[in-house]
Amino acid sequence: DIQMTQSPSSLPASLGDRVTITCRASQDIGNYLRWFQQKPGKSPRLMIHGATNLAAGVPSRFSGSRSGSDYSLTINSLESEDMAIYYCLQHSEYPLTFGSGTKLEIK
Amino acid sequence: EVLLQQSGAELVRPGSSVKISCKASGYTFTDYYMHWVKQRPEQGLVWIGRINSANANTVYADNFKSKATLTADKSSNTAYMQLSSLTSEDTATYFCTRGGKYDYWGQGVMVTVSS
């Protein structure tokens, strides 16, 4: 199975900060990488698809990038509504695997 | 508008089974796989498996091969997941999500296993 190692697990940040969350894939997954945002009691929301493409309706302060087997989600100028847990997902091969999650919280 | 409407919360006894549903609307049901995801309280997301809504072909994660059974009813545009031999480890919220972009998710079904 492909392991997705996500870091950090917790990320205290201030409003207006720029933050980056990273997932490292244990095998080649190409660009079959998505990022999700999940708020308490809610379903996951797709933020990024194809590693770098913004999903519909997602604010432009979110962006995705790739460097080799490292995939990153960056949020520029944090807003209060961005406080949530973020997960990466590889869908290159079965079984699909999620990262362990990053809890973004106000410092 | 694409919607995935899941069935209501379940309280079930250990050792029993439960079948939860995910009714799709707003798109052609057979054009997309349906995936299922488990989330235990305060835990992360775990992929259970997927069903090809057109031909009922299934793929499961190893840990769920004897736990979950995925089916789909094309006549009602509804996907189902049955969970068997329930234990406290199965207490979780279960989500369905449309395959492809994983851009649409059901609201989740909370299954509580308790005597």
HADDOCK unambig.tbl for C-alpha pairs under 7 A between the chains (distance, minus, plus):
assign (segid A and resid 42 and name CA) (segid B and resid 107 and name CA) 6.98 0.50 0.50
assign (segid A and resid 43 and name CA) (segid B and resid 105 and name CA) 6.46 0.50 0.50
assign (segid A and resid 43 and name CA) (segid B and resid 107 and name CA) 5.78 0.50 0.50
assign (segid A and resid 43 and name CA) (segid B and resid 108 and name CA) 6.78 0.50 0.50
assign (segid A and resid 46 and name CA) (segid B and resid 102 and name CA) 6.99 0.50 0.50
assign (segid A and resid 46 and name CA) (segid B and resid 103 and name CA) 5.47 0.50 0.50
assign (segid A and resid 95 and name CA) (segid B and resid 61 and name CA) 5.43 0.50 0.50
assign (segid A and resid 96 and name CA) (segid B and resid 47 and name CA) 6.09 0.50 0.50
assign (segid A and resid 97 and name CA) (segid B and resid 47 and name CA) 6.48 0.50 0.50
assign (segid A and resid 98 and name CA) (segid B and resid 45 and name CA) 6.40 0.50 0.50
assign (segid A and resid 98 and name CA) (segid B and resid 46 and name CA) 6.65 0.50 0.50
assign (segid A and resid 100 and name CA) (segid B and resid 44 and name CA) 5.84 0.50 0.50
assign (segid A and resid 101 and name CA) (segid B and resid 44 and name CA) 6.41 0.50 0.50
